């Protein structure tokens, strides 16, 4: 249920929208609709917990650049006593990607990176590219017809693959070389043979450069390790570590004090537990909050899946996006840069047949709605979801930002992520 503080935040946000854009009866109507959105969202969260499908969930809902309402239901672990709240820590997995995307865009703004610059300028091993001729059956390859650019990496059109989303000999080579950019143990990666991670981002990038691509760069949308590779690009371009760049240029200025690649053990009391799904319920323990793999530093910061964050902290990131690069007087990127990052950056003519977002565009490591969506999102909505049951988006057309947080794998086994916008917008 909403706490007193959260109710006040909700009223401030709702009233802010009404006073800024509306007057009289229209303002009251907007306030009423915002209240209904919050009630629907809370009811959805409560339903997942009372039904026993999920043990604990959270959400955030904000309007324009006003403070968000934070919602929650259940506990950090099944049969536990500590309630989930706005400061609970969640494995946000692929919601790390837009964070990485914005870091790259900041360096583009700085003039350290060019949107259409050759990747080989930062990782020389990519100067010579080859493409598999029969990816499912062999490692036979031919010379690539195009070069990989930063745009390709930001939009998943580089021709690279991802170890868990392909079959055939390339997958085996990815794993053999430790190109598995996710911090999990054997319970969450049961079909992956033993391997040793690449020791750092430099080694990761160099090893990846030795392997052929699945398609010519700029021709196909394919979920890939490009966000992790971009972490190395950030390091080379900025002259500092990827983790330090995020802290200095994004997290610290935005007041994000609870977003980590490694969770301090002092924060264990806030960490949610991760479960696997069995018979429609997330009740198979995968990673306990009391003894999580995330208390140990990863071999390198995974720009595609490595962050843990709280609903309150990640809303700061969403608020910055809603503010087109700023929160109040604190600006981390120019308005034009933020707008470009959240626009459709796909190369012309790219094949989207195998995409997760075939009806949408793609920006700086996040999907972009090119038109009004069936789930209620307006055109221009930017966001992405995480593989452990999280989702977040900013809808500039309707002045809404929202996020939902569960902790279960595989995320596709339960419709929680899809139900978040449905609850926010009141769509079926």
N, C-alpha and C positions, 0 to 999 in steps of 0.2 A: 504493500500500500504506500501511497505518497506520505512522506514525512511533512511536518509543519514547514521546515525549511524549503522542501521541494515544492510545496503548494505555493509558498510565497514567490519562489523563482518562477513558477508557472504563471502566476498572476502578473508578475512584472513583465515577463516575455509577451504574454497575450495583450496586456494593456499597451505595451510599447508598440506593437504592431498596429493596434487600433488608433492610437494617438498620432502615429507617424503618417499613416496612409488613409485613415478613414475618419468619419465623424458621425455623431448621433447614432441612429439605429444601425447603420452599417458597422460601426465600431462594436456595438453590442452583439451583432450577429457574428462578427469575426471572433469575439471572445467566446461565444457559445460554441462555435465550430472548433476552436482550439481546445476547449474543455472536452468536447466529444472525442477529439483525436487522442488526448491523453487518457481518457477513460477506456477507449477501445484498446489502446496499447497496453495499459495495465491489465485489462481483462485477458488479453492474449497471453501475457506473461504468467498471470495467475493460473490460467488454464493449463499451460504446459507443466506447471509444478503440481497442481492438485490432481491432475490425471496420472502423475507418476512418470510421464515421459521424460522429463528433465528434472534434475534436482535443484538447480538454481540458475536464474537468468536475470538479465538486466537490460535496461534500455535508456536512451537519451533522446530528447525531442526539443528542438529549439526553433525559434522564428527570427528571421533576419539575423541581426547581430546582437540580439538580446540574450540574457542568460538562459541556459537550458533547464528543462525539467528532467530529473533523474528518477527512473522507475526501477523496481526490482521485485523479485519474488524468490522464495526458497533460500537455501543455505549453500555455503561454499562447497560442501560435500554432502552426498546422500547420508541421511541419518545424522547429520551434524547439527551443531547448535549456533554456529556463527552465521548470521544472515548475510546474503549478498547485498552490496550497496554500491554507491557511485564510486567508491574508492577500492573496490575489490579488483584484483589483478587477473586479467584474462590473457590467454595465448591468442593474440589477434592474427597470427599467421599472415595470410596474404594481404591483410589490411596494412601490412608494412610497406607494400608496394607503392601506394600513392605517396607515402612519406619519402621513399627513395626517389620517386619521380620529381617531387618538389625540390629535393636537394640538387638534382641535376639541373632543373630549371633555374635555380638560383645561380649556379655556375655559368649557365648560358647567359643570364643577365649580367654576370660579372665579366663576360667576354673570355672566360677560360675554356669554354666548350662551345662548339657550334652545333646547332640542331641537326644540320646535315653534314657534319664533319665525319671523316672516316674513323672508325673504331681503331684502326691500326695506328693512328697517331698517339693513342694512349696505351694500347697493348700490341706491340709490333708483331707478335705471332699471328695476328689476324690479317697480315699483309697478303698471305697466300691462302685462298679459300677454295675448298672443294665441296661438292654436293653429292650425296649418295644417289646412286641410280636405282637401287632396289632396297630401300631401307628395312623392309621386313625380313629380308633374307640374307643380305650380304653387306660387306663394307666397301664394295666396289664404288668408285666415285669418278666424277668428272670435274673439270675446272668450273668454278662459279661464274655466272654471267655478270654479277653486280657485286658491289662492296657493301659491307655492313656499316651503317651510319648510326649516330646516336638516336635519330628519329626511329629507326628500325628497332632499336633496343627498347625505347620507351613505349612502343606500340605492339610488342610481341610479333614483329614481322621480320626478324633478323635471320630466320632459318634455323635457329637453335631449337633444341628440344628440351624436355624435362624428364628426368629419370623415371618418374612414376606414371607418365602419360604416354610412353612409347613402348613398343615391343621390338624384338629383334636384336641383332648384335650391337647396335649403338647403345642400347640401354645397358648391356653388359659392360661396355667400355666406360660409360659414365660411372657406373658403380665401382668398377675396378680401379679407376683413377681417383676415387673419392669425391666425385662431383655430385654430391648428394646434399644440397644446401638446405637442410632442415634438421633441427635438433630434436631428435626423437630416439627412443630406445626400441628394442626388438619387438615389444608388444604393439607398437604403432607402425612398425615397418616389418611385418612378419614375412613378406615375400622378398625381402632384400637380403642377399647373402652378406656375410661379414665383410667389412671394408674398413679402410682407414681414411678419414677425411683429409682433403687437401689442407696443409697446415696453416695457410693464410690466404688472403684475397689475391695476392700476387701469384701464388702457386696455382690457385683455382683458375684464374684467368689464363695463365700460360698453358696449363693442362687442357683447358677447354679449347684453346686455339689449335691444338694438335689434331683435333677430331673433325670429321666432315660435318657439313650441315645437312638438314633434311629438305631444304628448299632454297632456291636462290633468294638472297635478301630482297625484301620489299615486294614479294609476290604472294605470300600466304600469311594469314594470321595463325599463329601456333603458340600455345602456352609454353613458356620457356624459362630458362635460367637467366634471361637477360637482366632482370632486376638485380640479381646477385653480381653479375658481371659489371653492371653500372656502379656498384659499390667500389669496385677497383678503379673505374674511370674517375669517380669522385676523388679518390685518394691521389691519383696521378695529377689530376687537374688542380687540386687544392693544395697539395703538398702536406696534407695531414691525414690522419687515419679517418676512415669512413665514420666510425663511431664518434670520434671527436668532432668531426664536421657537423654531424647531426646535433650533438649536444650544444655546440657553440652557436650554430646558425639557426637552429629550429627550436629544440627543446627548451633551452634556457631562456631565450627571448620570449617564447610563448608561455612560459610558466608551466611547462610539462615536467613535473618532478617525479612522476610515477610511470615513466615509459623507459623500458630497459631491454637490453639484449641478455643481461644476466640479472636475475632477481637477487637483491641483497637478502641474506638469510634473516636479517632483522625484519624483513617484510613478509615472512612466511605466513603470518597470521592473516594476510590479505589475499593469498593466492588461492584461486579456485582449483578444483580437482577436475581432471580430464577423464572422460569415460568413452568407451566404445559402445556402439549401438547393437543391441540384440533383441530381436522380436519387437522392434518398434520402440524400445526403451533404451535410454543411455544409462546403463547400469553395470557395465564391465569396466572395472578400474584400469586405466592406462597410465596415468601419471598423478600420483598423490601430491597434493599441495604441501604436505609436510616433508616430503623427501623428493622433490621434483628434480628432473634433469636440468631445469632452468636455474638451479642454484649454482651450477658449474658453468664457467665461461664456454661459449661455443668455440670451435676452432678458428672461426672468423665470423664477423657480423653478417648475418644473412639478410641482405636487403630485400629479399622476396618473401621471407616468412619468419624472421627471427625475433620480432618485437613482442613484448608483453606490455600491456597498458591497462589503465582503468577507464571506465566510462567517462569519468570527469576529465581525465587527462586527454583522451582522444577527442573529446568534444572541443578542447582548445584547438586542436588541429583542424577540425571541421569548421570551427568558428573563424579561424584564419582564412580558410578557403571561402567561406561565406562573405568575409570582409575583403575578398579579393587581395589577399596578401598581407592583411593587417588585423590586429586586435586592438581596437581603440587607437592610441597614438603609437603603438609598437608595430612597425612595419618590417617584415622580413623579406618581402620581394615587391617589386613594383606592380601596380594594378594591371598593367599590360602583360606582365609576365604571368601572373596568376590566371588571367583570362586565357592566355595562350595555352597554359598547362591544362586547363579544363576544357579546351576545345578539341575538335576532331583533328588529330595529327596523322591519321592513317595515310600512307602513300596512295596516290591515285591508282585505281584498278586492282587493289589488293584482293585476293580471293579470301572471303570470309566463311567459306563452307564449313570449315572445321572449327570455327570459333565458338567460344562460350557465350559470346555476345553478338551473334550474327545479325541481329536487328538494330545494332547500335554502332556508334563510332567509338574511337578510342583516343584518349589523351595521354598525359604523362603518367603511365602505369595505372590508369583507371578508365572505366567505361564512360562513355558520353552518350546520353540519349539524344538522338537526332530528331525525335518527335515525341509527342505525348505517349506514355507507355500504358499498357493494359492494367498494370498494378497501381496506376495513379501518378507516377513520377512525371514531372513536366519536362519539356524539351530543355536540353542543356544540363540535365542532372548528371553529376559526376560522382563516382564512388567505386567501391570494390568490396568484396566479401572475403572472409577468411575460412580456411579449410577445417577449423575446429568449431564452426558454428557461429561465426560473427558476421556482421554486415554493417556498412555505413555509407551514407550518401549526403550530398548537398544539392538541393533543388533550388537554383536561383530564380526560376520562373515563378514558383509559388512561395518563395521565401522560407523554405523548410530545410532543416538539417536533422538527421535522425540516425540512430545506430541501435543495433540489437546485439546482445552478447549471450551466447550459450557456450558450452564446453563439451563437445562430443565429436567423434569421428566414426565413419565418414560423414561430413556435413550434409551430403546428398541424401542420407538415410532418413532424415527428419526435415520437415518443411519449414522449420523455424525461420531461416533466413528469408525465404519468400514471404512468410507471414508478416514480417516487420513492416514493409511498405503497405501491405494490405490493411494492417491495423491503423497505420498512420493516415492513410487516404480513405479508408472505408470502402475498399474495393474487395470483390470476391475472387 
